[in-house]
Amino acid sequence: MNLRRTFAYALVAFAILGLAKAGSDIYHDLSLQGRSPSVVASDPDYSADQGSYVVYFFEGNAPCPVCDQIREMTAAMMATPADPLKHFTMRDINVEDPGNERYILDLGLYSTSVVLAQEIDGKIVRWKNLESVWDLAGNEPGFREYMLREIDSFYRGEERQ
């Protein structure tokens, strides 16, 4: 009986330590508030002449038809001559490639994401995750309207949540 009690106390202590660590990580992530100076673009095709505004498409290796649809609609929209798009380039980043995993924590990614970013000297200084792309994946006109509105707002420095 004494061994069971000791094991139970050890298990409870382990659980409390795990929760404390998780809470600390969450607090750290929330304290960044979209200002993550540690994110450095590791795309080998990146060069300074690509501009300072980027539409990132972050994905992993898992097959995802909706993710493919979001990527295709984003790329098609970026290929059009809409005014706010001329200031942005698009980069497709696989977060599972070596060196890219830091985006998950630095940008708070939890799934395939479209993120608007402003870069200075190769570092992301301001960003916004466009989470509503998931809701609009089956609605191409609504998707395009949402993306253009968010891109224009981000470029002008108007933060909408």
Residue pairs with C-beta under 8 A, 6 or more apart in sequence:
29 105
29 108
32 106
32 108
34 126
34 127
34 128
35 125
35 126
36 106
36 107
36 124
36 127
37 123
37 124
37 125
38 102
38 106
38 123
39 102
39 103
39 106
39 107
39 123
39 124
39 127
40 122
40 123
40 124
41 54
41 91
41 119
41 122
41 123
41 124
42 99
42 100
43 91
43 93
45 91
46 91
46 122
48 122
50 89
51 87
51 88
51 89
52 118
52 119
52 120
53 87
53 88
53 89
53 116
53 117
53 118
53 119
53 154
53 155
54 88
54 89
54 90
54 91
54 116
54 117
54 118
54 119
55 74
55 78
55 88
55 89
55 90
55 91
55 114
55 115
55 116
55 151
56 90
56 91
56 93
56 113
56 114
56 115
56 116
56 117
57 70
57 71
57 74
57 75
57 90
57 91
57 92
57 93
57 112
57 113
57 114
58 93
58 95
58 103
58 107
58 109
58 112
58 113
58 114
58 115
59 67
59 71
59 92
59 93
59 94
59 95
59 112
60 94
60 95
60 96
60 112
61 94
61 96
64 112
66 112
66 134
66 137
67 112
69 137
69 138
70 112
70 114
70 133
70 134
70 137
71 92
73 137
73 140
73 143
73 144
74 90
74 114
74 133
74 147
75 90
77 85
77 143
77 144
77 147
77 148
78 85
78 88
78 90
82 148
83 152
84 148
84 151
84 152
84 155
85 148
85 151
87 155
88 116
88 151
88 155
93 100
93 103
94 100
95 101
95 103
95 104
95 109
103 109
104 110
106 124
107 113
107 115
107 124
107 127
107 129
108 129
109 115
109 129
111 134
113 129
113 130
113 131
113 133
114 129
114 130
114 133
114 147
115 127
115 128
115 129
115 130
116 127
116 128
116 130
116 150
116 151
116 154
117 124
117 126
117 127
117 128
118 124
118 125
118 126
118 127
118 154
119 125
128 150
128 154
128 159
130 146
130 147
130 150
132 146
133 143
133 146
133 147
136 142
136 143
136 146
137 143
150 160
153 159
153 160
